[in-house]
Amino acid sequence: MPASPSTARAINDRFALRLLQQEGPLTAGQLKQLTGLSRPTVADLVERLTVAGLISVVGEAGEQRRGPNAKVYGIVADRAHLAALDVRTEGVSVAVADLVGRVLAEASVPIGGDMATGPAVEHAVALVERVVKEAGADRLHTVGIGAPGLIDPASGELRDSSGLPEWHRRLVAALQERLPEARVSVENETNLAALAEQRDGAARDRDTFVLLWLGHGTGAAVVLDGALRRGASGGTGEIGFLPVPGTTTLPSATDCEGGFHGLAASTAVVDLAAEHGILAEPGQEPSVVGVVRAAVGVVRAAAGQVRGVEGEVPPSSRDGAPPSSRDGAPPSSGDEVPPSPSATPAVRFLDALADRLAVGVASVVAILDPGCVVLGGEVGQAGGEELAGRVQDRIARMTPLPTEVRTTTLGGGAVLRGALLTARDRAQEELFTPGERPIQRW
């Protein structure tokens, strides 16, 4: 059955607005070309969207041109303001953006584990209010929050989870109270990171992939056929609870230390680095990012020294192509130049870390066959191709299913980016429906 005239107009309007979001400002002629609509139809939708306060003239196509066809239209970015929050165990980061997603202000604040719930919530709320003010926004239309833990698929609320600070759940409620006009939603941090990697990061060319989050803790997000999968209880990707060899006990319903978390979380990785004599760079705390970055730096420096020896060409580069460029995959550990004695501890540490990560990745691959696994988070970024290549080598030996292991391009910032994308999508979904209603600024 053909669409009614009002439905057709709404579809056309949304299509035009999406193009303006993706392509930037366009003339009516460009909109006609991209949409395939007739000139009168495009003229009507431009008038509707202008009256609705969703688009405006932002310039002209050429200095010498005049007339309606030369006008360039763009989305009214300050029609609404959005906020994104990345809530971690040790603090919170906030970004405020306009309707097209352009970040106007951002900031972070640490929240120590010894801070009581009430003051912690006030610290976080005060940060949101300060960043909103710095962005020049009067109020917020939509707030997207990324947090660790399980999200109830029915209510959309952050479930009470042992091991996570109580202020996380209280913060969501506090923001809803302090910002009654804003649409506040919360999503698991790893799911948001996967969304960001799919839109703007390492998985832009993949409809099916798994993101393995490596940071303070561990997590996974599953994207199948372009859709994020949350599971019956919202727990898809809780890989920290996966029973694995190499731990002294099994995980329990309230403690994941006996699972994959016990092998790959920050404390376990720092301890593994210490066993191999790997310390953080001088002047830095022995954080998980610090030790991984230090090991990768040593390996890269040693490889550069060997390659710099006159007349010596590593076997993997005799075809004239660097390892990272062959078949679009990261270099495997077999591609690397034999390490110098000084680099041996770093190499052994990265090998041991890859052994641990491969156990979790192989389990995911055996069940889901995603074809691609992205090593995300701060640790995935610090490990770079040196770590991703080692994990891919091991997966190739452990499973017959071809799997590419990639390095994140967004790192720890993926959660905040994903929260901003979801907030923008939600705001645009609501506002990009012109109707007979008064223009309201958010």
N, C-alpha and C positions, 0 to 999 in steps of 0.2 A: 504494500500500500504506500503511495507517495506521501512524503511529509507534508504537513500543513504549511501554509505560508509563514506562520510565526515560528514554527520549528525550523524551517529552512533558513529563516533570517538568523535565528540563534546559532545554528550550525556554521553559517557563513561568518558571522561575527567572531565566534570563537576561533575559527580557522585563521582569520585575518590577524587576530590578536596573538595567536601562537607564532605566526610568521614574524610579526613585529618583535616578539620576544627573542626568537631565534636569530633573525637576520639583522635586527636593528632597524632604524628609521628607513621608511620606504615611501616612494611616490605612489599615487593612485595607479599610474601605469604599471609600476613594478608589482603592485598588489594584484592587478588584473592578470599579469603574466604568470605570477606564481600560483594564484588560486584557480585560474582558468575560468573565472566568472566574467560576465559581460561588463562592459563599461558602465551602463546604467546601474547594474547591481552593485558594483564596487562604489560608485558615487553615493548610492543610498546607504551602504554600510559605513562608509567614512563619515557621512553626516550623522548617523545614529550614534556611532562611537564617540564622535566629537561632542554631541549634545549630552551624552551620558558621562562626559568628563573622563573618559578612558584614554583618548588620544588627543593630540594637539599638533599644530604645525610647529616644527622645530627648525625649519630652514627651507632653502630652495635647492633644486637639483643643480643649478648652474648660475653663475653670476649674470650671464646675459639673457637668461630665460625668465619669462614672467607668465603669469596666468595660473589657473588651477592645476594644470598638469605638472607644473614645476614644484608645487608644494611638497615638502617632505614631512611625513607624519611619523610620530613616535609615541610610545606609551607614556602616559603621564606618571612618571616614576614616583612622585611624592603623593600620589593618590592614597597610598597606604605604606606603613612602615612595619617591618617584621623584626623579630628577635630570634636568635638561635643560641642555645646553651649546650655546652659540653660539660656534663657533670661527672667528675672523677672522684675517687676515694679521697684524694688529697687536695681537691680544689675545684674551681669552676671557671670556665671561660665563656665570654658573652660577645656576640657580634650583633649589631643592628644594621639593617639594610633597607633599601627602598623596594618598591614593588617589582622592579626588574631584577632584584638580587644584588645590586651594587652595594658593597659594604661601606657604611658611612663612619662607623666607629666600632672599636673592639677593645677588650681588656680582659685580664685574668686576675684572680686572687687566690692565694693558697688558703686552705682550711685544714688545720692540723687535726690529727686524730684525737688530741686531748681537748679539743674545743667542744663545749656542750651543744646539744641539738639546737636550742633556741638561738644562741649567738651565731652559730654556723648558718642557720637559715637567714638571719638578719644580714650577715655579711654578704651572702649570695644575692639577696633581694636588693640590697643597697648598691651592689655592683651593677645589676640590671638597670636600676633607676639612673645611675650615673652615666652609663653608656648611652641610654636613651637620650639623656640631656645633651651629651656630647655630640650625638648624631643630629641634633636639632629637631627631634621628633616630639610632637605634643603627646601622642599616645601610640599604642601598638595595636595593630589589627590581628596579628597572628604570632604565636610564640611556639617554636619547636624545640623540644628538649631531648637530648641524648643522654642516657644514663645506663650504667651496668645493671644487670638483673633481668628478671622476667616481667614481661608486660602481659597483663591479662587480656586475651584476645576479645573477650566479651565486653569488658568495661573500659579497656584502653588504659587502665591504671597500672602503676608500678607496684608489683606485688612485694609483700614483706619478705625479704630474703635474709637469712642469717649470714653474717660476715660482711654485710654492707651497712654503711652508716645510716642511722635513722633520719638524719637531716635530708637525705635524698628524697624520701617520700614526703616529708614535711614541706620541702621546698616547692614541689609541684602544687600542693594545696595552698601554700602561701601566695604563690604567683597568681593562682586563680582568684584568690580573695583580693589581692592588691590591684589586679588588672581585670576587673569584672567585665569590661567590654571586649577583652582580647580572647581569641580562641587559643587555648593552651592545650598542647598535646605532647605526649612523651613516647619515645620509642627506644628500643634497645640500642646501645651505642654501636655495636658491631653491625647491626642491620643498617644503620645510617651510614656507617663507613662504606659498606658495600654499595649502597645507593650512589654515594659520591664517586666511588671508583668506577662504577658503571657509566655514570653521566660524564664525569670529567677526568677520570684517572686511568689506571692500568687496564681496566676491563671494558673500555669503550667499544671494542669490537666483538664483545662476547654477550650472547643472550643467556648462556648457561656458564656459571662459574661458582667457585666457593672462595670466600675471603677468610683467611686464617688470621685472626687478630692476635698480635704479639705485643704486649705492653706490660703494665703492672700485673695483669692476669692474662688469661687466654679466652678466646671465644671464636666462633665461626658464624658466618652468614651464608645462606644458601639462596642462590638465584637460579631458577630453572625456567627456561623458555621466556626469559625476560621478566619474570615475576619473583618477588621476594617471598620465600616460604617461611611461615612462622610456626607451623605445627598446631596440633590440637590444643595445647596448653600454652602456646607462645614460647616454647622452649627449644625450638629447632636451633642447632648450633651450639648448645651448651657442652662444648667439647672438653671443657675442663673436667667433667665428670666421667669421661671415657676411661674405662679400665685399660691399663696398658702395662706391659712388662717394664721392669726397671724401677718400680716403686715398692715400698716395703709393706703396703697394705692396699686395701680396696677403698674406693671412694664411698661415702655414705650420702644419705639424702640431704644432710646438712653440712657436709665437708667434702670438698673436692681435692684435698691434698693427696689422696691416694690414687688420683686419676691423672690424666694428661697434664693437668694444672701443676702437679708435683714435679713434672719433668721440664715444663716450658715456661712457667710463670717467672716473674722477675727474680725472686729470691733464689729459685733453683738455678737460673742461668748465671747469676752473679757467683753462686757457690761453685758452679762448674768452671767458670773462668778462673777462680782462685785456685782450683785444683791444678790448672794448667799454667799457673803463674802469670795470668793476664790481669793487669791492673788498668784502671781508668787512666786517661791522659793526665799528665801532671797538673795539679791544682784542682782537679775535679773529684767529686764524690764517686765512689765505686758503684754507680748506678748501672742498671742493666743496659741502658743505651750507651753509657760510657765505655763499658768493657767490650761490647760488640763493636762499637766504632773503633776502639783502639786496636782490636785484633784485625779488623778489615784494613785499617791504615797500615799496619805492619806488613800484611800480605801484599797489599798494593805497592808499597814502597819497595819491597824485596823483588817483586815481579818487574817493576820498572828498572831496577838496577841491573837485573839479569838481561833484560831486553836491550839495555843501553850498552852492553858490552859489544865492542866492535866486532862485526862479522858473525854474531850469534843471532840466529833467528829461531824462535820457538817452533816446534813442529806444527802446532795448531795454526800458525800464521804463515806457513810456507806457501799457502795458496794465495796470499796477498790480502786475505780478509781477516780482520780481528775476530776473536772467538765470539764476541757479543753480536756480531752482524750475521753469523751463519744461521740461516733458516729462521731468523727472527727470535731465536731463543737465547736465554742467558748462557754464559759459558759454564760448562760443567767442570767439576773438579779435575777431570782428566785433561781438560784443555790448558790447565794452568802450568806455568813454568815451575820446575822443581824448586822448592823453597830453599833459601839460604838457611844455615844453622840458626841464625838469630830469629828467623821467622817460623821455625818449626813449632814452638809452643802455640803460636797464634793459629797456625794451620790445624794443629791437632784439636784445638778448642773449637774452631769452626766445624771441623769434621764431626766432633762429638755432639755439637749442638744440632747439626744437620741430621745425625742419627736419631736424635730425640724427636725432632720435628717430623721426620719421615714416618715415624710410627703413627702419629695422628693423621697426617695427610693420607697415608696408605689406607687407613680405615675409612676415611671420607670417600676416597676414590673407589674403593671396593663396593660401597653402597650406592653412591650417586653417579659415578662416572661423569664428573663435570667437565672433563677435558682441559680445565684450566683452574689453577689454584693461585690466588694472590696472597703473598706474605705481606700482611698489612701492619699498621701500627708503627710506633716509634722503633721497635726492634726490627721489624721487617725492612724499614727504610734504612736503618743503620747497617744491617747486614748486606744490603745491596745485592748485586749480581753474584758476589762471592758466596753468599749464603744460599740464594735461590738456586744457583747452578748445582751446588752440592746436594740440596734436597731433591732436585729433579733427577740427578744421577741415581740416587737411592730409590726413588719411586720407579724409575725405569727398570730396576733390577727386582723390585718387589711385586710388580703388578703387570699384567699384559695389556692393561688399558692405557693408551697414550695420554699423557698428562703434561701440560706445560706449566711450569712453576714460574710465576712472575713476581717482580718486586713492586711494591706500592709506589705510586708517583705522588701520593698525597700525604703519606705518613700519618702522624698523629692528628693532623689537621682535618682528616677525612670525616671525623665525627661532627665537628662544627659545620663543615661544608654540607654534609648530609642533612643536618638539622635545618640549615638555612634553605636548602632545596625543598624540603618537605613543607616548611612554612610558606615559601613562595608559591609552591603548587597549590596549597590549600587556599591561600589568599586569592590567587588568580582564578581558581575554580569558582569561588564565590563572586568575585568582582567582575569577572569576564562574562557576565550574563546581563547585558544591558536591558533595562526595563523602564517602566514608568515610575521611577522612584527618584527622590531628590538626591542630588550629588552630596556625598558626605566624605570628608577627609579623615583619614586615619593616621 
